[in-house]
Amino acid sequence: MDDALITVEVAYALSDNQLIIPVQVPQQSSIEAAIHASGILQKFPEIDLNMHKVGVFGKIAKLNAHIRHLDRIEIYRPLIADPKALRRKRATDKK
């Protein structure tokens, strides 16, 4: 039973589109193993797993975390601007 497969999705969103790749991996696979199995790193060579954060269903997770059947693994892009700084600037501009 250790070689049973589970299905997960690997998601990556750009500003203009989103890609979700379903992939089957062995049970007890890590987030990193599922990302590699999906082939998404070949489609988007700008993804650097040492720099980009990852998560499962919107919750930040480590690359070595185990995944479960039907999990959605998300690769997050870095923020372009700091949201707090933008709010402060808008508040100052209104005054």
Secondary structure, 3 states (H helix, E strand, C coil): CCCCEEEEEEEEECCCCEEEEEEEEECCCEHHHHHHHHCHHHHCCCCCCCCCEEEECCEEECCCCECCCCCEEEEECCCCCCHHHHHHHHHHHHC
